[in-house]
Amino acid sequence: MSEPNLIRPQPSLASKAKFAPATEGCLWKDIRTGTKVIGLLGVFESKFLHGVGGSDPASLAGASLVRLTVAMLACFLTARRASRVDLLALHES
């Protein structure tokens, strides 16, 4: 008897991917770089905002909150639109 024609699962792309090892202290380097960039942007923005310093914690927190809100709204709207797609119609085409 011959073996039936079975479709064998292919190995996933993730198992074939070769990831570069993370260097030690990479996260702290990114945090330091981000802090420096925020400081420089704060000095730049303080020229345009009257009465607000470049390192004012309230303005930095407010700007971060606005950015977070916009990012979450963009993710929500994209996910809601994607959830309305008929997957069976896509599969047939």
PDB file of N, CA, C and O in Angstrom:
ATOM      1  N   MET A   1       0.835  -1.180   0.000  1.00  0.00           N
ATOM      2  CA  MET A   1       0.000   0.000   0.000  1.00  0.00           C
ATOM      3  C   MET A   1       0.878   1.240   0.000  1.00  0.00           C
ATOM      4  O   MET A   1       1.897   1.312   0.687  1.00  0.00           O
ATOM      5  N   SER A   2       0.461   2.187  -0.771  1.00  0.00           N
ATOM      6  CA  SER A   2       1.217   3.437  -0.802  1.00  0.00           C
ATOM      7  C   SER A   2       0.605   4.426   0.180  1.00  0.00           C
ATOM      8  O   SER A   2      -0.572   4.356   0.534  1.00  0.00           O
ATOM      9  N   GLU A   3       1.437   5.323   0.587  1.00  0.00           N
ATOM     10  CA  GLU A   3       0.997   6.335   1.539  1.00  0.00           C
ATOM     11  C   GLU A   3       0.104   7.331   0.808  1.00  0.00           C
ATOM     12  O   GLU A   3       0.421   7.734  -0.312  1.00  0.00           O
ATOM     13  N   PRO A   4      -1.021   7.740   1.431  1.00  0.00           N
ATOM     14  CA  PRO A   4      -1.910   8.702   0.757  1.00  0.00           C
ATOM     15  C   PRO A   4      -1.206  10.041   0.569  1.00  0.00           C
ATOM     16  O   PRO A   4      -0.281  10.393   1.301  1.00  0.00           O
ATOM     17  N   ASN A   5      -1.671  10.766  -0.427  1.00  0.00           N
ATOM     18  CA  ASN A   5      -1.111  12.090  -0.692  1.00  0.00           C
ATOM     19  C   ASN A   5      -1.575  13.066   0.378  1.00  0.00           C
ATOM     20  O   ASN A   5      -2.701  13.563   0.336  1.00  0.00           O
ATOM     21  N   LEU A   6      -0.724  13.326   1.306  1.00  0.00           N
ATOM     22  CA  LEU A   6      -1.044  14.267   2.364  1.00  0.00           C
ATOM     23  C   LEU A   6      -0.250  15.542   2.148  1.00  0.00           C
ATOM     24  O   LEU A   6       0.894  15.522   1.694  1.00  0.00           O
ATOM     25  N   ILE A   7      -0.877  16.625   2.481  1.00  0.00           N
ATOM     26  CA  ILE A   7      -0.173  17.895   2.395  1.00  0.00           C
ATOM     27  C   ILE A   7       0.624  18.053   3.684  1.00  0.00           C
ATOM     28  O   ILE A   7       0.063  18.067   4.780  1.00  0.00           O
ATOM     29  N   ARG A   8       1.913  18.169   3.539  1.00  0.00           N
ATOM     30  CA  ARG A   8       2.763  18.289   4.717  1.00  0.00           C
ATOM     31  C   ARG A   8       2.939  19.776   5.056  1.00  0.00           C
ATOM     32  O   ARG A   8       3.140  20.605   4.169  1.00  0.00           O
ATOM     33  N   PRO A   9       2.859  20.094   6.344  1.00  0.00           N
ATOM     34  CA  PRO A   9       3.030  21.499   6.722  1.00  0.00           C
ATOM     35  C   PRO A   9       4.450  21.974   6.443  1.00  0.00           C
ATOM     36  O   PRO A   9       5.425  21.258   6.674  1.00  0.00           O
ATOM     37  N   GLN A  10       4.536  23.162   5.955  1.00  0.00           N
ATOM     38  CA  GLN A  10       5.835  23.767   5.673  1.00  0.00           C
ATOM     39  C   GLN A  10       6.356  24.445   6.936  1.00  0.00           C
ATOM     40  O   GLN A  10       5.574  24.957   7.738  1.00  0.00           O
ATOM     41  N   PRO A  11       7.663  24.448   7.110  1.00  0.00           N
ATOM     42  CA  PRO A  11       8.188  25.169   8.282  1.00  0.00           C
ATOM     43  C   PRO A  11       7.883  26.661   8.160  1.00  0.00           C
ATOM     44  O   PRO A  11       7.920  27.233   7.070  1.00  0.00           O
ATOM     45  N   SER A  12       7.589  27.259   9.274  1.00  0.00           N
ATOM     46  CA  SER A  12       7.224  28.670   9.251  1.00  0.00           C
ATOM     47  C   SER A  12       8.442  29.531   8.958  1.00  0.00           C
ATOM     48  O   SER A  12       9.585  29.113   9.142  1.00  0.00           O
ATOM     49  N   LEU A  13       8.169  30.736   8.499  1.00  0.00           N
ATOM     50  CA  LEU A  13       9.250  31.671   8.217  1.00  0.00           C
ATOM     51  C   LEU A  13       9.988  32.061   9.489  1.00  0.00           C
ATOM     52  O   LEU A  13      11.188  32.335   9.466  1.00  0.00           O
ATOM     53  N   ALA A  14       9.253  32.084  10.604  1.00  0.00           N
ATOM     54  CA  ALA A  14       9.891  32.475  11.864  1.00  0.00           C
ATOM     55  C   ALA A  14      10.970  31.486  12.272  1.00  0.00           C
ATOM     56  O   ALA A  14      11.982  31.874  12.855  1.00  0.00           O
ATOM     57  N   SER A  15      10.760  30.198  11.967  1.00  0.00           N
ATOM     58  CA  SER A  15      11.771  29.216  12.346  1.00  0.00           C
ATOM     59  C   SER A  15      13.005  29.311  11.454  1.00  0.00           C
ATOM     60  O   SER A  15      14.089  28.884  11.850  1.00  0.00           O
ATOM     61  N   LYS A  16      12.846  29.871  10.245  1.00  0.00           N
ATOM     62  CA  LYS A  16      13.978  30.017   9.334  1.00  0.00           C
ATOM     63  C   LYS A  16      14.735  31.323   9.555  1.00  0.00           C
ATOM     64  O   LYS A  16      15.891  31.456   9.152  1.00  0.00           O
ATOM     65  N   ALA A  17      14.076  32.282  10.196  1.00  0.00           N
ATOM     66  CA  ALA A  17      14.685  33.602  10.358  1.00  0.00           C
ATOM     67  C   ALA A  17      15.881  33.528  11.294  1.00  0.00           C
ATOM     68  O   ALA A  17      15.882  32.798  12.285  1.00  0.00           O
ATOM     69  N   LYS A  18      16.881  34.294  10.952  1.00  0.00           N
ATOM     70  CA  LYS A  18      18.057  34.376  11.809  1.00  0.00           C
ATOM     71  C   LYS A  18      18.094  35.772  12.405  1.00  0.00           C
ATOM     72  O   LYS A  18      18.262  36.767  11.700  1.00  0.00           O
ATOM     73  N   PHE A  19      17.935  35.820  13.698  1.00  0.00           N
ATOM     74  CA  PHE A  19      17.886  37.102  14.385  1.00  0.00           C
ATOM     75  C   PHE A  19      19.262  37.451  14.913  1.00  0.00           C
ATOM     76  O   PHE A  19      19.997  36.592  15.399  1.00  0.00           O
ATOM     77  N   ALA A  20      19.594  38.720  14.809  1.00  0.00           N
ATOM     78  CA  ALA A  20      20.861  39.177  15.361  1.00  0.00           C
ATOM     79  C   ALA A  20      20.730  39.233  16.873  1.00  0.00           C
ATOM     80  O   ALA A  20      19.705  39.685  17.384  1.00  0.00           O
ATOM     81  N   PRO A  21      21.735  38.787  17.593  1.00  0.00           N
ATOM     82  CA  PRO A  21      21.642  38.830  19.052  1.00  0.00           C
ATOM     83  C   PRO A  21      21.630  40.270  19.548  1.00  0.00           C
ATOM     84  O   PRO A  21      22.333  41.130  19.018  1.00  0.00           O
ATOM     85  N   ALA A  22      20.835  40.514  20.558  1.00  0.00           N
ATOM     86  CA  ALA A  22      20.753  41.864  21.128  1.00  0.00           C
ATOM     87  C   ALA A  22      22.036  42.166  21.885  1.00  0.00           C
ATOM     88  O   ALA A  22      22.539  41.331  22.636  1.00  0.00           O
ATOM     89  N   THR A  23      22.544  43.332  21.686  1.00  0.00           N
ATOM     90  CA  THR A  23      23.757  43.712  22.400  1.00  0.00           C
ATOM     91  C   THR A  23      23.387  44.150  23.805  1.00  0.00           C
ATOM     92  O   THR A  23      22.304  44.686  24.041  1.00  0.00           O
ATOM     93  N   GLU A  24      24.281  43.917  24.711  1.00  0.00           N
ATOM     94  CA  GLU A  24      24.021  44.246  26.105  1.00  0.00           C
ATOM     95  C   GLU A  24      23.990  45.763  26.268  1.00  0.00           C
ATOM     96  O   GLU A  24      24.867  46.464  25.763  1.00  0.00           O
ATOM     97  N   GLY A  25      23.001  46.256  26.959  1.00  0.00           N
ATOM     98  CA  GLY A  25      22.884  47.688  27.198  1.00  0.00           C
ATOM     99  C   GLY A  25      22.261  48.449  26.044  1.00  0.00           C
ATOM    100  O   GLY A  25      22.278  49.680  26.041  1.00  0.00           O
ATOM    101  N   CYS A  26      21.714  47.748  25.065  1.00  0.00           N
ATOM    102  CA  CYS A  26      21.128  48.406  23.896  1.00  0.00           C
ATOM    103  C   CYS A  26      19.922  49.252  24.294  1.00  0.00           C
ATOM    104  O   CYS A  26      19.731  50.348  23.768  1.00  0.00           O
ATOM    105  N   LEU A  27      19.110  48.747  25.219  1.00  0.00           N
ATOM    106  CA  LEU A  27      17.932  49.478  25.662  1.00  0.00           C
ATOM    107  C   LEU A  27      18.325  50.792  26.317  1.00  0.00           C
ATOM    108  O   LEU A  27      17.713  51.825  26.046  1.00  0.00           O
ATOM    109  N   TRP A  28      19.331  50.767  27.168  1.00  0.00           N
ATOM    110  CA  TRP A  28      19.749  51.993  27.859  1.00  0.00           C
ATOM    111  C   TRP A  28      20.344  52.992  26.888  1.00  0.00           C
ATOM    112  O   TRP A  28      20.197  54.201  27.069  1.00  0.00           O
ATOM    113  N   LYS A  29      21.011  52.502  25.864  1.00  0.00           N
ATOM    114  CA  LYS A  29      21.548  53.406  24.839  1.00  0.00           C
ATOM    115  C   LYS A  29      20.400  54.113  24.115  1.00  0.00           C
ATOM    116  O   LYS A  29      20.469  55.314  23.855  1.00  0.00           O
ATOM    117  N   ASP A  30      19.349  53.362  23.793  1.00  0.00           N
ATOM    118  CA  ASP A  30      18.186  53.953  23.129  1.00  0.00           C
ATOM    119  C   ASP A  30      17.493  54.970  24.027  1.00  0.00           C
ATOM    120  O   ASP A  30      17.055  56.021  23.558  1.00  0.00           O
ATOM    121  N   ILE A  31      17.392  54.661  25.317  1.00  0.00           N
ATOM    122  CA  ILE A  31      16.751  55.589  26.245  1.00  0.00           C
ATOM    123  C   ILE A  31      17.565  56.866  26.360  1.00  0.00           C
ATOM    124  O   ILE A  31      16.998  57.959  26.369  1.00  0.00           O
ATOM    125  N   ARG A  32      18.885  56.749  26.447  1.00  0.00           N
ATOM    126  CA  ARG A  32      19.735  57.940  26.533  1.00  0.00           C
ATOM    127  C   ARG A  32      19.624  58.780  25.264  1.00  0.00           C
ATOM    128  O   ARG A  32      19.541  60.006  25.327  1.00  0.00           O
ATOM    129  N   THR A  33      19.624  58.110  24.112  1.00  0.00           N
ATOM    130  CA  THR A  33      19.502  58.831  22.842  1.00  0.00           C
ATOM    131  C   THR A  33      18.160  59.543  22.749  1.00  0.00           C
ATOM    132  O   THR A  33      18.097  60.698  22.328  1.00  0.00           O
ATOM    133  N   GLY A  34      17.091  58.863  23.139  1.00  0.00           N
ATOM    134  CA  GLY A  34      15.767  59.480  23.110  1.00  0.00           C
ATOM    135  C   GLY A  34      15.661  60.671  24.040  1.00  0.00           C
ATOM    136  O   GLY A  34      15.028  61.673  23.707  1.00  0.00           O
ATOM    137  N   THR A  35      16.282  60.564  25.208  1.00  0.00           N
ATOM    138  CA  THR A  35      16.266  61.673  26.151  1.00  0.00           C
ATOM    139  C   THR A  35      17.002  62.882  25.596  1.00  0.00           C
ATOM    140  O   THR A  35      16.562  64.018  25.770  1.00  0.00           O
ATOM    141  N   LYS A  36      18.120  62.637  24.929  1.00  0.00           N
ATOM    142  CA  LYS A  36      18.876  63.742  24.323  1.00  0.00           C
ATOM    143  C   LYS A  36      18.067  64.409  23.208  1.00  0.00           C
ATOM    144  O   LYS A  36      18.047  65.636  23.101  1.00  0.00           O
ATOM    145  N   VAL A  37      17.406  63.609  22.389  1.00  0.00           N
ATOM    146  CA  VAL A  37      16.604  64.161  21.295  1.00  0.00           C
ATOM    147  C   VAL A  37      15.443  64.984  21.855  1.00  0.00           C
ATOM    148  O   VAL A  37      15.137  66.059  21.337  1.00  0.00           O
ATOM    149  N   ILE A  38      14.796  64.483  22.912  1.00  0.00           N
ATOM    150  CA  ILE A  38      13.696  65.225  23.525  1.00  0.00           C
ATOM    151  C   ILE A  38      14.198  66.551  24.081  1.00  0.00           C
ATOM    152  O   ILE A  38      13.529  67.578  23.957  1.00  0.00           O
ATOM    153  N   GLY A  39      15.370  66.525  24.690  1.00  0.00           N
ATOM    154  CA  GLY A  39      15.942  67.765  25.214  1.00  0.00           C
ATOM    155  C   GLY A  39      16.218  68.775  24.122  1.00  0.00           C
ATOM    156  O   GLY A  39      15.930  69.961  24.279  1.00  0.00           O
ATOM    157  N   LEU A  40      16.775  68.311  23.018  1.00  0.00           N
ATOM    158  CA  LEU A  40      17.053  69.219  21.901  1.00  0.00           C
ATOM    159  C   LEU A  40      15.768  69.761  21.280  1.00  0.00           C
ATOM    160  O   LEU A  40      15.692  70.938  20.924  1.00  0.00           O
ATOM    161  N   LEU A  41      14.767  68.905  21.152  1.00  0.00           N
ATOM    162  CA  LEU A  41      13.485  69.365  20.616  1.00  0.00           C
ATOM    163  C   LEU A  41      12.819  70.350  21.569  1.00  0.00           C
ATOM    164  O   LEU A  41      12.152  71.290  21.137  1.00  0.00           O
ATOM    165  N   GLY A  42      13.002  70.130  22.861  1.00  0.00           N
ATOM    166  CA  GLY A  42      12.437  71.049  23.842  1.00  0.00           C
ATOM    167  C   GLY A  42      13.045  72.436  23.730  1.00  0.00           C
ATOM    168  O   GLY A  42      12.338  73.439  23.828  1.00  0.00           O
ATOM    169  N   VAL A  43      14.360  72.496  23.524  1.00  0.00           N
ATOM    170  CA  VAL A  43      15.019  73.790  23.346  1.00  0.00           C
ATOM    171  C   VAL A  43      14.514  74.460  22.073  1.00  0.00           C
ATOM    172  O   VAL A  43      14.281  75.669  22.061  1.00  0.00           O
ATOM    173  N   PHE A  44      14.343  73.695  21.010  1.00  0.00           N
ATOM    174  CA  PHE A  44      13.844  74.222  19.748  1.00  0.00           C
ATOM    175  C   PHE A  44      12.418  74.737  19.893  1.00  0.00           C
ATOM    176  O   PHE A  44      12.086  75.821  19.414  1.00  0.00           O
ATOM    177  N   GLU A  45      11.572  73.942  20.567  1.00  0.00           N
ATOM    178  CA  GLU A  45      10.164  74.328  20.714  1.00  0.00           C
ATOM    179  C   GLU A  45       9.986  75.500  21.665  1.00  0.00           C
ATOM    180  O   GLU A  45       9.018  76.249  21.535  1.00  0.00           O
ATOM    181  N   SER A  46      10.898  75.679  22.620  1.00  0.00           N
ATOM    182  CA  SER A  46      10.745  76.774  23.579  1.00  0.00           C
ATOM    183  C   SER A  46      10.855  78.137  22.904  1.00  0.00           C
ATOM    184  O   SER A  46      10.389  79.139  23.448  1.00  0.00           O
ATOM    185  N   LYS A  47      11.459  78.179  21.738  1.00  0.00           N
ATOM    186  CA  LYS A  47      11.539  79.440  20.993  1.00  0.00           C
ATOM    187  C   LYS A  47      10.173  79.855  20.439  1.00  0.00           C
ATOM    188  O   LYS A  47       9.920  81.040  20.217  1.00  0.00           O
ATOM    189  N   PHE A  48       9.297  78.870  20.217  1.00  0.00           N
ATOM    190  CA  PHE A  48       7.989  79.141  19.632  1.00  0.00           C
ATOM    191  C   PHE A  48       6.882  79.266  20.679  1.00  0.00           C
ATOM    192  O   PHE A  48       5.843  79.872  20.419  1.00  0.00           O
ATOM    193  N   LEU A  49       7.109  78.689  21.864  1.00  0.00           N
ATOM    194  CA  LEU A  49       6.094  78.716  22.915  1.00  0.00           C
ATOM    195  C   LEU A  49       6.496  79.750  23.969  1.00  0.00           C
ATOM    196  O   LEU A  49       7.541  79.614  24.605  1.00  0.00           O
ATOM    197  N   HIS A  50       5.698  80.744  24.148  1.00  0.00           N
ATOM    198  CA  HIS A  50       6.018  81.813  25.094  1.00  0.00           C
ATOM    199  C   HIS A  50       5.575  81.405  26.497  1.00  0.00           C
ATOM    200  O   HIS A  50       4.432  80.995  26.700  1.00  0.00           O
ATOM    201  N   GLY A  51       6.483  81.519  27.458  1.00  0.00           N
ATOM    202  CA  GLY A  51       6.167  81.212  28.847  1.00  0.00           C
ATOM    203  C   GLY A  51       6.296  79.749  29.206  1.00  0.00           C
ATOM    204  O   GLY A  51       5.981  79.370  30.334  1.00  0.00           O
ATOM    205  N   VAL A  52       6.752  78.906  28.278  1.00  0.00           N
ATOM    206  CA  VAL A  52       6.924  77.483  28.554  1.00  0.00           C
ATOM    207  C   VAL A  52       8.375  77.126  28.282  1.00  0.00           C
ATOM    208  O   VAL A  52       8.902  77.393  27.202  1.00  0.00           O
ATOM    209  N   GLY A  53       9.010  76.522  29.270  1.00  0.00           N
ATOM    210  CA  GLY A  53      10.401  76.120  29.098  1.00  0.00           C
ATOM    211  C   GLY A  53      10.520  74.860  28.271  1.00  0.00           C
ATOM    212  O   GLY A  53       9.551  74.122  28.098  1.00  0.00           O
ATOM    213  N   GLY A  54      11.717  74.617  27.761  1.00  0.00           N
ATOM    214  CA  GLY A  54      11.933  73.438  26.932  1.00  0.00           C
ATOM    215  C   GLY A  54      11.913  72.146  27.712  1.00  0.00           C
ATOM    216  O   GLY A  54      11.687  71.079  27.141  1.00  0.00           O
ATOM    217  N   SER A  55      12.149  72.228  29.027  1.00  0.00           N
ATOM    218  CA  SER A  55      12.156  71.011  29.835  1.00  0.00           C
ATOM    219  C   SER A  55      11.019  71.013  30.855  1.00  0.00           C
ATOM    220  O   SER A  55      11.135  70.392  31.911  1.00  0.00           O
ATOM    221  N   ASP A  56       9.937  71.698  30.551  1.00  0.00           N
ATOM    222  CA  ASP A  56       8.780  71.764  31.445  1.00  0.00           C
ATOM    223  C   ASP A  56       8.111  70.390  31.494  1.00  0.00           C
ATOM    224  O   ASP A  56       7.647  69.899  30.464  1.00  0.00           O
ATOM    225  N   PRO A  57       8.051  69.752  32.685  1.00  0.00           N
ATOM    226  CA  PRO A  57       7.486  68.394  32.765  1.00  0.00           C
ATOM    227  C   PRO A  57       6.018  68.325  32.339  1.00  0.00           C
ATOM    228  O   PRO A  57       5.599  67.337  31.735  1.00  0.00           O
ATOM    229  N   ALA A  58       5.246  69.341  32.639  1.00  0.00           N
ATOM    230  CA  ALA A  58       3.825  69.317  32.278  1.00  0.00           C
ATOM    231  C   ALA A  58       3.643  69.342  30.762  1.00  0.00           C
ATOM    232  O   ALA A  58       2.790  68.632  30.230  1.00  0.00           O
ATOM    233  N   SER A  59       4.437  70.153  30.064  1.00  0.00           N
ATOM    234  CA  SER A  59       4.293  70.211  28.606  1.00  0.00           C
ATOM    235  C   SER A  59       4.816  68.935  27.952  1.00  0.00           C
ATOM    236  O   SER A  59       4.257  68.486  26.952  1.00  0.00           O
ATOM    237  N   LEU A  60       5.882  68.342  28.500  1.00  0.00           N
ATOM    238  CA  LEU A  60       6.376  67.075  27.951  1.00  0.00           C
ATOM    239  C   LEU A  60       5.364  65.952  28.165  1.00  0.00           C
ATOM    240  O   LEU A  60       5.141  65.130  27.276  1.00  0.00           O
ATOM    241  N   ALA A  61       4.751  65.923  29.357  1.00  0.00           N
ATOM    242  CA  ALA A  61       3.736  64.901  29.633  1.00  0.00           C
ATOM    243  C   ALA A  61       2.507  65.109  28.755  1.00  0.00           C
ATOM    244  O   ALA A  61       1.933  64.138  28.262  1.00  0.00           O
ATOM    245  N   GLY A  62       2.098  66.350  28.554  1.00  0.00           N
ATOM    246  CA  GLY A  62       0.940  66.633  27.699  1.00  0.00           C
ATOM    247  C   GLY A  62       1.188  66.237  26.256  1.00  0.00           C
ATOM    248  O   GLY A  62       0.315  65.669  25.600  1.00  0.00           O
ATOM    249  N   ALA A  63       2.393  66.540  25.760  1.00  0.00           N
ATOM    250  CA  ALA A  63       2.726  66.168  24.387  1.00  0.00           C
ATOM    251  C   ALA A  63       2.773  64.650  24.233  1.00  0.00           C
ATOM    252  O   ALA A  63       2.330  64.113  23.218  1.00  0.00           O
ATOM    253  N   SER A  64       3.307  63.965  25.233  1.00  0.00           N
ATOM    254  CA  SER A  64       3.343  62.500  25.187  1.00  0.00           C
ATOM    255  C   SER A  64       1.941  61.913  25.205  1.00  0.00           C
ATOM    256  O   SER A  64       1.663  60.939  24.507  1.00  0.00           O
ATOM    257  N   LEU A  65       1.066  62.500  25.995  1.00  0.00           N
ATOM    258  CA  LEU A  65      -0.317  62.026  26.065  1.00  0.00           C
ATOM    259  C   LEU A  65      -1.040  62.233  24.735  1.00  0.00           C
ATOM    260  O   LEU A  65      -1.799  61.367  24.302  1.00  0.00           O
ATOM    261  N   VAL A  66      -0.812  63.358  24.095  1.00  0.00           N
ATOM    262  CA  VAL A  66      -1.428  63.612  22.789  1.00  0.00           C
ATOM    263  C   VAL A  66      -0.924  62.609  21.760  1.00  0.00           C
ATOM    264  O   VAL A  66      -1.715  62.063  20.990  1.00  0.00           O
ATOM    265  N   ARG A  67       0.385  62.360  21.737  1.00  0.00           N
ATOM    266  CA  ARG A  67       0.942  61.392  20.783  1.00  0.00           C
ATOM    267  C   ARG A  67       0.397  59.993  21.026  1.00  0.00           C
ATOM    268  O   ARG A  67       0.067  59.278  20.080  1.00  0.00           O
ATOM    269  N   LEU A  68       0.302  59.600  22.298  1.00  0.00           N
ATOM    270  CA  LEU A  68      -0.224  58.276  22.640  1.00  0.00           C
ATOM    271  C   LEU A  68      -1.684  58.152  22.219  1.00  0.00           C
ATOM    272  O   LEU A  68      -2.093  57.115  21.698  1.00  0.00           O
ATOM    273  N   THR A  69      -2.464  59.195  22.439  1.00  0.00           N
ATOM    274  CA  THR A  69      -3.879  59.168  22.060  1.00  0.00           C
ATOM    275  C   THR A  69      -4.045  59.050  20.550  1.00  0.00           C
ATOM    276  O   THR A  69      -4.888  58.286  20.080  1.00  0.00           O
ATOM    277  N   VAL A  70      -3.266  59.783  19.800  1.00  0.00           N
ATOM    278  CA  VAL A  70      -3.344  59.721  18.334  1.00  0.00           C
ATOM    279  C   VAL A  70      -2.936  58.341  17.835  1.00  0.00           C
ATOM    280  O   VAL A  70      -3.570  57.795  16.932  1.00  0.00           O
ATOM    281  N   ALA A  71      -1.884  57.774  18.415  1.00  0.00           N
ATOM    282  CA  ALA A  71      -1.428  56.444  17.994  1.00  0.00           C
ATOM    283  C   ALA A  71      -2.477  55.380  18.302  1.00  0.00           C
ATOM    284  O   ALA A  71      -2.735  54.504  17.477  1.00  0.00           O
ATOM    285  N   MET A  72      -3.083  55.455  19.489  1.00  0.00           N
ATOM    286  CA  MET A  72      -4.112  54.469  19.850  1.00  0.00           C
ATOM    287  C   MET A  72      -5.345  54.605  18.964  1.00  0.00           C
ATOM    288  O   MET A  72      -5.948  53.602  18.582  1.00  0.00           O
ATOM    289  N   LEU A  73      -5.718  55.825  18.640  1.00  0.00           N
ATOM    290  CA  LEU A  73      -6.863  56.048  17.757  1.00  0.00           C
ATOM    291  C   LEU A  73      -6.590  55.495  16.355  1.00  0.00           C
ATOM    292  O   LEU A  73      -7.466  54.887  15.741  1.00  0.00           O
ATOM    293  N   ALA A  74      -5.380  55.708  15.860  1.00  0.00           N
ATOM    294  CA  ALA A  74      -5.025  55.178  14.537  1.00  0.00           C
ATOM    295  C   ALA A  74      -5.062  53.651  14.528  1.00  0.00           C
ATOM    296  O   ALA A  74      -5.539  53.047  13.568  1.00  0.00           O
ATOM    297  N   CYS A  75      -4.559  53.028  15.597  1.00  0.00           N
ATOM    298  CA  CYS A  75      -4.604  51.560  15.682  1.00  0.00           C
ATOM    299  C   CYS A  75      -6.040  51.058  15.765  1.00  0.00           C
ATOM    300  O   CYS A  75      -6.394  50.071  15.120  1.00  0.00           O
ATOM    301  N   PHE A  76      -6.861  51.734  16.554  1.00  0.00           N
ATOM    302  CA  PHE A  76      -8.250  51.319  16.704  1.00  0.00           C
ATOM    303  C   PHE A  76      -9.014  51.414  15.391  1.00  0.00           C
ATOM    304  O   PHE A  76      -9.728  50.484  15.015  1.00  0.00           O
ATOM    305  N   LEU A  77      -8.866  52.529  14.698  1.00  0.00           N
ATOM    306  CA  LEU A  77      -9.596  52.705  13.440  1.00  0.00           C
ATOM    307  C   LEU A  77      -9.148  51.691  12.394  1.00  0.00           C
ATOM    308  O   LEU A  77      -9.973  51.172  11.642  1.00  0.00           O
ATOM    309  N   THR A  78      -7.861  51.410  12.339  1.00  0.00           N
ATOM    310  CA  THR A  78      -7.353  50.423  11.382  1.00  0.00           C
ATOM    311  C   THR A  78      -7.867  49.029  11.708  1.00  0.00           C
ATOM    312  O   THR A  78      -8.275  48.291  10.811  1.00  0.00           O
ATOM    313  N   ALA A  79      -7.850  48.664  12.983  1.00  0.00           N
ATOM    314  CA  ALA A  79      -8.325  47.339  13.391  1.00  0.00           C
ATOM    315  C   ALA A  79      -9.823  47.201  13.152  1.00  0.00           C
ATOM    316  O   ALA A  79     -10.290  46.138  12.743  1.00  0.00           O
ATOM    317  N   ARG A  80     -10.578  48.264  13.403  1.00  0.00           N
ATOM    318  CA  ARG A  80     -12.028  48.206  13.174  1.00  0.00           C
ATOM    319  C   ARG A  80     -12.337  48.033  11.698  1.00  0.00           C
ATOM    320  O   ARG A  80     -13.240  47.282  11.330  1.00  0.00           O
ATOM    321  N   ARG A  81     -11.587  48.728  10.853  1.00  0.00           N
ATOM    322  CA  ARG A  81     -11.810  48.597   9.415  1.00  0.00           C
ATOM    323  C   ARG A  81     -11.425  47.201   8.933  1.00  0.00           C
ATOM    324  O   ARG A  81     -12.106  46.628   8.083  1.00  0.00           O
ATOM    325  N   ALA A  82     -10.339  46.654   9.471  1.00  0.00           N
ATOM    326  CA  ALA A  82      -9.901  45.318   9.067  1.00  0.00           C
ATOM    327  C   ALA A  82     -10.872  44.244   9.541  1.00  0.00           C
ATOM    328  O   ALA A  82     -11.008  43.208   8.890  1.00  0.00           O
ATOM    329  N   SER A  83     -11.546  44.473  10.657  1.00  0.00           N
ATOM    330  CA  SER A  83     -12.475  43.469  11.172  1.00  0.00           C
ATOM    331  C   SER A  83     -13.759  43.390  10.348  1.00  0.00           C
ATOM    332  O   SER A  83     -14.509  42.422  10.467  1.00  0.00           O
ATOM    333  N   ARG A  84     -14.012  44.379   9.533  1.00  0.00           N
ATOM    334  CA  ARG A  84     -15.226  44.385   8.709  1.00  0.00           C
ATOM    335  C   ARG A  84     -15.038  43.692   7.362  1.00  0.00           C
ATOM    336  O   ARG A  84     -15.991  43.572   6.592  1.00  0.00           O
ATOM    337  N   VAL A  85     -13.831  43.238   7.072  1.00  0.00           N
ATOM    338  CA  VAL A  85     -13.549  42.584   5.794  1.00  0.00           C
ATOM    339  C   VAL A  85     -14.095  41.163   5.827  1.00  0.00           C
ATOM    340  O   VAL A  85     -13.911  40.442   6.808  1.00  0.00           O
ATOM    341  N   ASP A  86     -14.769  40.764   4.749  1.00  0.00           N
ATOM    342  CA  ASP A  86     -15.294  39.404   4.633  1.00  0.00           C
ATOM    343  C   ASP A  86     -14.162  38.488   4.167  1.00  0.00           C
ATOM    344  O   ASP A  86     -13.733  38.553   3.015  1.00  0.00           O
ATOM    345  N   LEU A  87     -13.686  37.632   5.077  1.00  0.00           N
ATOM    346  CA  LEU A  87     -12.536  36.786   4.760  1.00  0.00           C
ATOM    347  C   LEU A  87     -12.867  35.720   3.722  1.00  0.00           C
ATOM    348  O   LEU A  87     -12.002  35.342   2.932  1.00  0.00           O
ATOM    349  N   LEU A  88     -14.091  35.235   3.711  1.00  0.00           N
ATOM    350  CA  LEU A  88     -14.467  34.224   2.715  1.00  0.00           C
ATOM    351  C   LEU A  88     -14.452  34.799   1.309  1.00  0.00           C
ATOM    352  O   LEU A  88     -14.061  34.118   0.361  1.00  0.00           O
ATOM    353  N   ALA A  89     -14.869  36.034   1.172  1.00  0.00           N
ATOM    354  CA  ALA A  89     -14.855  36.680  -0.150  1.00  0.00           C
ATOM    355  C   ALA A  89     -13.403  36.871  -0.619  1.00  0.00           C
ATOM    356  O   ALA A  89     -13.109  36.735  -1.806  1.00  0.00           O
ATOM    357  N   LEU A  90     -12.513  37.182   0.306  1.00  0.00           N
ATOM    358  CA  LEU A  90     -11.102  37.337  -0.070  1.00  0.00           C
ATOM    359  C   LEU A  90     -10.502  35.988  -0.461  1.00  0.00           C
ATOM    360  O   LEU A  90      -9.698  35.908  -1.390  1.00  0.00           O
ATOM    361  N   HIS A  91     -10.891  34.935   0.244  1.00  0.00           N
ATOM    362  CA  HIS A  91     -10.342  33.611  -0.027  1.00  0.00           C
ATOM    363  C   HIS A  91     -10.768  33.103  -1.403  1.00  0.00           C
ATOM    364  O   HIS A  91      -9.986  32.442  -2.087  1.00  0.00           O
ATOM    365  N   GLU A  92     -11.986  33.403  -1.810  1.00  0.00           N
ATOM    366  CA  GLU A  92     -12.498  32.922  -3.095  1.00  0.00           C
ATOM    367  C   GLU A  92     -11.898  33.682  -4.270  1.00  0.00           C
ATOM    368  O   GLU A  92     -11.830  33.144  -5.375  1.00  0.00           O
ATOM    369  N   SER A  93     -11.469  34.904  -4.061  1.00  0.00           N
ATOM    370  CA  SER A  93     -10.956  35.682  -5.178  1.00  0.00           C
ATOM    371  C   SER A  93      -9.484  35.458  -5.425  1.00  0.00           C
ATOM    372  O   SER A  93      -8.914  36.052  -6.341  1.00  0.00           O
TER     373      SER A  93
END
